């Protein structure tokens, strides 16, 4: 399970879900990462911040995990 998270889940959301232009995370993705809606959910943004913070602290000190967590933290006041 840990390997699947590190190799598949976390990279998928970093590659497809992070909205690098407007901030936050796009939750309306199909399994291939194609966007079918641009609504953002504050709960999911908070969950993303928590997940990537935990991944950084408990799995691997990858700067990209911390970058995602910080980006979600910075976006939350805009919600």
N, CA, C and O atoms as a GROMACS GRO file, in nm:
protein
  316
    1UNK      N    1   0.081  -0.118   0.000
    1UNK     CA    2   0.000   0.000   0.000
    1UNK      C    3   0.087   0.126   0.000
    1UNK      O    4   0.059   0.221  -0.073
    2UNK      N    5   0.190   0.126   0.081
    2UNK     CA    6   0.282   0.240   0.089
    2UNK      C    7   0.346   0.268  -0.047
    2UNK      O    8   0.354   0.382  -0.092
    3UNK      N    9   0.392   0.162  -0.112
    3UNK     CA   10   0.456   0.175  -0.243
    3UNK      C   11   0.358   0.230  -0.346
    3UNK      O   12   0.395   0.313  -0.429
    4UNK      N   13   0.234   0.184  -0.341
    4UNK     CA   14   0.132   0.231  -0.436
    4UNK      C   15   0.106   0.380  -0.415
    4UNK      O   16   0.092   0.456  -0.512
    5UNK      N   17   0.101   0.422  -0.291
    5UNK     CA   18   0.082   0.563  -0.260
    5UNK      C   19   0.196   0.647  -0.315
    5UNK      O   20   0.174   0.749  -0.381
    6UNK      N   21   0.319   0.604  -0.289
    6UNK     CA   22   0.437   0.679  -0.333
    6UNK      C   23   0.454   0.676  -0.484
    6UNK      O   24   0.491   0.778  -0.545
    7UNK      N   25   0.429   0.562  -0.546
    7UNK     CA   26   0.454   0.546  -0.689
    7UNK      C   27   0.338   0.588  -0.778
    7UNK      O   28   0.358   0.620  -0.895
    8UNK      N   29   0.216   0.588  -0.724
    8UNK     CA   30   0.100   0.613  -0.809
    8UNK      C   31   0.010   0.728  -0.763
    8UNK      O   32  -0.013   0.823  -0.838
    9UNK      N   33  -0.038   0.720  -0.642
    9UNK     CA   34  -0.139   0.817  -0.596
    9UNK      C   35  -0.082   0.959  -0.586
    9UNK      O   36  -0.136   1.051  -0.646
   10UNK      N   37   0.024   0.975  -0.510
   10UNK     CA   38   0.080   1.110  -0.491
   10UNK      C   39   0.128   1.170  -0.623
   10UNK      O   40   0.098   1.287  -0.650
   11UNK      N   41   0.200   1.096  -0.707
   11UNK     CA   42   0.242   1.154  -0.836
   11UNK      C   43   0.124   1.188  -0.928
   11UNK      O   44   0.128   1.288  -1.000
   12UNK      N   45   0.018   1.105  -0.926
   12UNK     CA   46  -0.099   1.132  -1.011
   12UNK      C   47  -0.157   1.269  -0.979
   12UNK      O   48  -0.181   1.350  -1.069
   13UNK      N   49  -0.180   1.295  -0.850
   13UNK     CA   50  -0.241   1.422  -0.812
   13UNK      C   51  -0.147   1.539  -0.835
   13UNK      O   52  -0.191   1.649  -0.869
   14UNK      N   53  -0.017   1.519  -0.816
   14UNK     CA   54   0.078   1.627  -0.844
   14UNK      C   55   0.081   1.658  -0.994
   14UNK      O   56   0.090   1.775  -1.032
   15UNK      N   57   0.073   1.557  -1.076
   15UNK     CA   58   0.081   1.574  -1.221
   15UNK      C   59  -0.048   1.633  -1.278
   15UNK      O   60  -0.043   1.720  -1.365
   16UNK      N   61  -0.162   1.586  -1.231
   16UNK     CA   62  -0.288   1.621  -1.296
   16UNK      C   63  -0.379   1.714  -1.216
   16UNK      O   64  -0.453   1.792  -1.275
   17UNK      N   65  -0.375   1.709  -1.083
   17UNK     CA   66  -0.473   1.780  -1.004
   17UNK      C   67  -0.433   1.920  -0.958
   17UNK      O   68  -0.519   2.006  -0.941
   18UNK      N   69  -0.305   1.942  -0.939
   18UNK     CA   70  -0.261   2.072  -0.888
   18UNK      C   71  -0.287   2.179  -0.994
   18UNK      O   72  -0.240   2.169  -1.107
   19UNK      N   73  -0.362   2.281  -0.955
   19UNK     CA   74  -0.390   2.392  -1.045
   19UNK      C   75  -0.279   2.495  -1.029
   19UNK      O   76  -0.283   2.578  -0.939
   20UNK      N   77  -0.182   2.488  -1.115
   20UNK     CA   78  -0.063   2.573  -1.104
   20UNK      C   79  -0.089   2.717  -1.149
   20UNK      O   80  -0.008   2.806  -1.123
   21UNK      N   81  -0.200   2.740  -1.216
   21UNK     CA   82  -0.233   2.876  -1.260
   21UNK      C   83  -0.319   2.950  -1.158
   21UNK      O   84  -0.288   3.063  -1.120
   22UNK      N   85  -0.426   2.887  -1.113
   22UNK     CA   86  -0.521   2.955  -1.023
   22UNK      C   87  -0.506   2.913  -0.877
   22UNK      O   88  -0.564   2.976  -0.788
   23UNK      N   89  -0.430   2.810  -0.852
   23UNK     CA   90  -0.411   2.761  -0.716
   23UNK      C   91  -0.512   2.653  -0.679
   23UNK      O   92  -0.612   2.633  -0.748
   24UNK      N   93  -0.484   2.585  -0.570
   24UNK     CA   94  -0.572   2.478  -0.524
   24UNK      C   95  -0.552   2.350  -0.601
   24UNK      O   96  -0.449   2.328  -0.665
   25UNK      N   97  -0.653   2.264  -0.593
   25UNK     CA   98  -0.647   2.136  -0.660
   25UNK      C   99  -0.779   2.109  -0.730
   25UNK      O  100  -0.886   2.132  -0.673
   26UNK      N  101  -0.771   2.063  -0.851
   26UNK     CA  102  -0.889   2.029  -0.929
   26UNK      C  103  -0.927   1.885  -0.893
   26UNK      O  104  -0.844   1.794  -0.902
   27UNK      N  105  -1.050   1.866  -0.852
   27UNK     CA  106  -1.092   1.733  -0.807
   27UNK      C  107  -1.168   1.654  -0.912
   27UNK      O  108  -1.188   1.534  -0.897
   28UNK      N  109  -1.210   1.719  -1.016
   28UNK     CA  110  -1.291   1.653  -1.117
   28UNK      C  111  -1.203   1.602  -1.230
   28UNK      O  112  -1.191   1.663  -1.337
   29UNK      N  113  -1.140   1.487  -1.203
   29UNK     CA  114  -1.050   1.422  -1.298
   29UNK      C  115  -1.098   1.281  -1.324
   29UNK      O  116  -1.153   1.215  -1.236
   30UNK      N  117  -1.078   1.235  -1.447
   30UNK     CA  118  -1.105   1.093  -1.471
   30UNK      C  119  -0.979   1.014  -1.437
   30UNK      O  120  -0.880   1.071  -1.392
   31UNK      N  121  -0.982   0.885  -1.458
   31UNK     CA  122  -0.869   0.799  -1.418
   31UNK      C  123  -0.742   0.825  -1.496
   31UNK      O  124  -0.633   0.787  -1.454
   32UNK      N  125  -0.756   0.891  -1.611
   32UNK     CA  126  -0.637   0.924  -1.690
   32UNK      C  127  -0.586   1.064  -1.660
   32UNK      O  128  -0.487   1.109  -1.718
   33UNK      N  129  -0.653   1.134  -1.569
   33UNK     CA  130  -0.610   1.267  -1.531
   33UNK      C  131  -0.670   1.378  -1.615
   33UNK      O  132  -0.626   1.493  -1.605
   34UNK      N  133  -0.768   1.346  -1.697
   34UNK     CA  134  -0.833   1.448  -1.779
   34UNK      C  135  -0.936   1.523  -1.695
   34UNK      O  136  -1.016   1.462  -1.624
   35UNK      N  137  -0.933   1.654  -1.705
   35UNK     CA  138  -1.023   1.740  -1.629
   35UNK      C  139  -1.160   1.740  -1.695
   35UNK      O  140  -1.172   1.761  -1.816
   36UNK      N  141  -1.265   1.716  -1.616
   36UNK     CA  142  -1.401   1.726  -1.669
   36UNK      C  143  -1.483   1.831  -1.595
   36UNK      O  144  -1.603   1.844  -1.618
   37UNK      N  145  -1.420   1.904  -1.506
   37UNK     CA  146  -1.485   2.014  -1.434
   37UNK      C  147  -1.380   2.087  -1.353
   37UNK      O  148  -1.278   2.029  -1.315
   38UNK      N  149  -1.403   2.213  -1.326
   38UNK     CA  150  -1.301   2.292  -1.256
   38UNK      C  151  -1.342   2.335  -1.116
   38UNK      O  152  -1.273   2.415  -1.053
   39UNK      N  153  -1.453   2.282  -1.066
   39UNK     CA  154  -1.493   2.315  -0.929
   39UNK      C  155  -1.386   2.268  -0.831
   39UNK      O  156  -1.320   2.167  -0.851
   40UNK      N  157  -1.371   2.345  -0.724
   40UNK     CA  158  -1.275   2.310  -0.619
   40UNK      C  159  -1.351   2.296  -0.488
   40UNK      O  160  -1.447   2.369  -0.462
   41UNK      N  161  -1.308   2.205  -0.408
   41UNK     CA  162  -1.375   2.171  -0.283
   41UNK      C  163  -1.281   2.202  -0.168
   41UNK      O  164  -1.170   2.148  -0.163
   42UNK      N  165  -1.324   2.286  -0.074
   42UNK     CA  166  -1.236   2.325   0.037
   42UNK      C  167  -1.195   2.204   0.120
   42UNK      O  168  -1.082   2.198   0.169
   43UNK      N  169  -1.286   2.108   0.136
   43UNK     CA  170  -1.251   1.988   0.212
   43UNK      C  171  -1.136   1.914   0.144
   43UNK      O  172  -1.041   1.872   0.210
   44UNK      N  173  -1.143   1.900   0.012
   44UNK     CA  174  -1.040   1.828  -0.062
   44UNK      C  175  -0.907   1.903  -0.059
   44UNK      O  176  -0.801   1.841  -0.055
   45UNK      N  177  -0.913   2.034  -0.060
   45UNK     CA  178  -0.790   2.114  -0.052
   45UNK      C  179  -0.724   2.092   0.083
   45UNK      O  180  -0.602   2.074   0.091
   46UNK      N  181  -0.803   2.093   0.190
   46UNK     CA  182  -0.750   2.064   0.323
   46UNK      C  183  -0.696   1.923   0.334
   46UNK      O  184  -0.592   1.901   0.396
   47UNK      N  185  -0.766   1.828   0.276
   47UNK     CA  186  -0.721   1.689   0.277
   47UNK      C  187  -0.591   1.673   0.199
   47UNK      O  188  -0.504   1.595   0.238
   48UNK      N  189  -0.578   1.745   0.090
   48UNK     CA  190  -0.454   1.740   0.012
   48UNK      C  191  -0.339   1.797   0.092
   48UNK      O  192  -0.229   1.741   0.093
   49UNK      N  193  -0.363   1.909   0.160
   49UNK     CA  194  -0.259   1.968   0.244
   49UNK      C  195  -0.216   1.868   0.351
   49UNK      O  196  -0.097   1.849   0.374
   50UNK      N  197  -0.312   1.805   0.417
   50UNK     CA  198  -0.283   1.706   0.521
   50UNK      C  199  -0.205   1.587   0.463
   50UNK      O  200  -0.104   1.545   0.520
   51UNK      N  201  -0.250   1.534   0.351
   51UNK     CA  202  -0.189   1.415   0.292
   51UNK      C  203  -0.044   1.440   0.252
   51UNK      O  204   0.043   1.359   0.283
   52UNK      N  205  -0.018   1.551   0.185
   52UNK     CA  206   0.118   1.579   0.141
   52UNK      C  207   0.209   1.620   0.257
   52UNK      O  208   0.329   1.593   0.254
   53UNK      N  209   0.152   1.684   0.359
   53UNK     CA  210   0.230   1.714   0.480
   53UNK      C  211   0.270   1.584   0.549
   53UNK      O  212   0.385   1.567   0.590
   54UNK      N  213   0.174   1.493   0.561
   54UNK     CA  214   0.202   1.364   0.623
   54UNK      C  215   0.302   1.284   0.542
   54UNK      O  216   0.392   1.221   0.598
   55UNK      N  217   0.287   1.286   0.410
   55UNK     CA  218   0.382   1.215   0.324
   55UNK      C  219   0.523   1.270   0.345
   55UNK      O  220   0.620   1.194   0.352
   56UNK      N  221   0.535   1.401   0.354
   56UNK     CA  222   0.666   1.463   0.376
   56UNK      C  223   0.724   1.422   0.511
   56UNK      O  224   0.841   1.387   0.521
   57UNK      N  225   0.642   1.426   0.615
   57UNK     CA  226   0.689   1.397   0.750
   57UNK      C  227   0.708   1.249   0.780
   57UNK      O  228   0.794   1.213   0.861
   58UNK      N  229   0.628   1.163   0.718
   58UNK     CA  230   0.629   1.021   0.754
   58UNK      C  231   0.687   0.927   0.648
   58UNK      O  232   0.737   0.820   0.682
   59UNK      N  233   0.679   0.965   0.522
   59UNK     CA  234   0.724   0.875   0.415
   59UNK      C  235   0.862   0.910   0.362
   59UNK      O  236   0.953   0.827   0.362
   60UNK      N  237   0.874   1.033   0.316
   60UNK     CA  238   0.997   1.075   0.249
   60UNK      C  239   1.002   1.227   0.247
   60UNK      O  240   0.903   1.291   0.214
   61UNK      N  241   1.112   1.283   0.281
   61UNK     CA  242   1.127   1.429   0.287
   61UNK      C  243   1.148   1.488   0.147
   61UNK      O  244   1.243   1.561   0.124
   62UNK      N  245   1.059   1.456   0.056
   62UNK     CA  246   1.066   1.510  -0.080
   62UNK      C  247   1.014   1.653  -0.080
   62UNK      O  248   0.905   1.681  -0.031
   63UNK      N  249   1.093   1.741  -0.134
   63UNK     CA  250   1.055   1.883  -0.139
   63UNK      C  251   0.924   1.902  -0.213
   63UNK      O  252   0.847   1.993  -0.180
   64UNK      N  253   0.897   1.821  -0.313
   64UNK     CA  254   0.773   1.835  -0.390
   64UNK      C  255   0.650   1.810  -0.303
   64UNK      O  256   0.546   1.872  -0.326
   65UNK      N  257   0.658   1.722  -0.205
   65UNK     CA  258   0.546   1.698  -0.114
   65UNK      C  259   0.521   1.824  -0.030
   65UNK      O  260   0.407   1.866  -0.014
   66UNK      N  261   0.626   1.881   0.021
   66UNK     CA  262   0.614   2.002   0.101
   66UNK      C  263   0.564   2.118   0.016
   66UNK      O  264   0.485   2.200   0.065
   67UNK      N  265   0.607   2.126  -0.107
   67UNK     CA  266   0.560   2.232  -0.198
   67UNK      C  267   0.410   2.224  -0.220
   67UNK      O  268   0.341   2.326  -0.220
   68UNK      N  269   0.358   2.101  -0.238
   68UNK     CA  270   0.213   2.084  -0.258
   68UNK      C  271   0.139   2.126  -0.131
   68UNK      O  272   0.041   2.199  -0.138
   69UNK      N  273   0.185   2.079  -0.016
   69UNK     CA  274   0.120   2.114   0.111
   69UNK      C  275   0.118   2.265   0.132
   69UNK      O  276   0.016   2.320   0.172
   70UNK      N  277   0.227   2.333   0.104
   70UNK     CA  278   0.235   2.478   0.119
   70UNK      C  279   0.142   2.549   0.020
   70UNK      O  280   0.078   2.648   0.055
   71UNK      N  281   0.136   2.498  -0.101
   71UNK     CA  282   0.048   2.558  -0.202
   71UNK      C  283  -0.099   2.548  -0.159
   71UNK      O  284  -0.176   2.643  -0.179
   72UNK      N  285  -0.138   2.437  -0.100
   72UNK     CA  286  -0.276   2.421  -0.052
   72UNK      C  287  -0.301   2.514   0.067
   72UNK      O  288  -0.407   2.576   0.076
   73UNK      N  289  -0.205   2.524   0.156
   73UNK     CA  290  -0.216   2.613   0.272
   73UNK      C  291  -0.235   2.757   0.225
   73UNK      O  292  -0.320   2.829   0.277
   74UNK      N  293  -0.156   2.799   0.129
   74UNK     CA  294  -0.164   2.935   0.076
   74UNK      C  295  -0.298   2.961   0.006
   74UNK      O  296  -0.346   3.074   0.005
   75UNK      N  297  -0.356   2.857  -0.053
   75UNK     CA  298  -0.480   2.874  -0.127
   75UNK      C  299  -0.603   2.877  -0.036
   75UNK      O  300  -0.704   2.938  -0.072
   76UNK      N  301  -0.598   2.815   0.079
   76UNK     CA  302  -0.716   2.804   0.165
   76UNK      C  303  -0.785   2.936   0.198
   76UNK      O  304  -0.908   2.941   0.195
   77UNK      N  305  -0.712   3.045   0.228
   77UNK     CA  306  -0.783   3.171   0.258
   77UNK      C  307  -0.865   3.222   0.140
   77UNK      O  308  -0.955   3.304   0.158
   78UNK      N  309  -0.836   3.176   0.020
   78UNK     CA  310  -0.908   3.221  -0.098
   78UNK      C  311  -1.041   3.148  -0.115
   78UNK      O  312  -1.124   3.188  -0.196
   79UNK      N  313  -1.061   3.041  -0.040
   79UNK     CA  314  -1.183   2.960  -0.054
   79UNK      C  315  -1.302   3.025   0.012
   79UNK      O  316  -1.412   2.970   0.009
   0.00000   0.00000   0.00000
